[in-house]
Amino acid sequence: MFDSIIHFFESIDPILAAFLATTFTWGLTAFGASFVFFFKNMNRVVLDGMLGFTGGVMVAASFWSLLAPAIKMSDGDGFVKVIPAAVGFALGALFIFGLDKILPHMHINFKETEGMKSPWQRTTLLVLAITLHNIPEGLAVGVLFGGVAAGIPEASIAGAVTLAIGIGIQNFPEGIAVSMPLRRMGMSRAKSFMYGQSSAIVEPIFGVLGAVAVTFFTPILPYALAFAAGAMIFVVVEEVIPETQQDKNTDIATLGFIGGFILMMTLDVALG
């Protein structure tokens, strides 16, 4: 089945492929958000475990799918070879850091808002928090497909599809993590679902943008891959992990992280 999927993506334009792949990741966010129609509450232990799993997938994807290829495709030796990855990684982290300071948002387990002061409701701020860390996920998939379009040997359809599958898997609990708190706050099931799935709408947008950028500016590919990795690692350290440490479920969250890392590593090595 995986071979059939690869064959399909190889037969279409890489930019269209980036759009379809990130639409898939968005769809799994919507699938997770749809659980709000069947449950009003999600066990906190389960939610922390799933958020830990999300962090593990993001960290593994950052190395195996993004940083390692970025270093491999860079010219030179020694310190020179790692410069594009180091610069791109730093810029990606700084990009999310800047958005974190500017964009008003609120994390699930925290009562204080972050970013610029805003009169927006708490529900909007919660959605924006998840939206913020969906940006690098869409960008990462798009950049890999853009590398394929540019003819870079180290960028493959299989690697891009594998990354999309991994991100899609971890998007499922993200959809739950947004919609369930909104439902507990008294929002209707339909609105909770709409807000939950809309948090990932940025993924197809940034997926296409990333693919187009790399297609037209091929030399930036190693920087762009590392940029996406830096952005994802910043999100994991600044948002995902702290959210799992607010209750007494730290061990469950840590085991979830380990499980997510192993799964993404296995997928990338076996399929990518």
Secondary structure, 3 states (H helix, E strand, C coil): CHHHHHHHHHCCCHHHHHHHHHHHHHHHHHHHHHHHHCCCCCCHHHHHHHHHHHHHHHHHHHHHHHHHHHHHCCCCCHHHHHHHHHHHHHHHHHHHHHHHHHCCECCCCCCCCECCCCCCCHHHHHHHHHHHHHHHHHHHHHHHHHHHHCCCCCCCHHHHHHHHHHHHHHHHHHHHHHHHHHHHCCCCHHHHHHHHHHCCCHHHHHHHHHHHHHHHCHHHHHHHHHHHHHHHHHHHHHHHHHHHCCCCCHHHHHHHHHHHHHHHHHHHHHHC
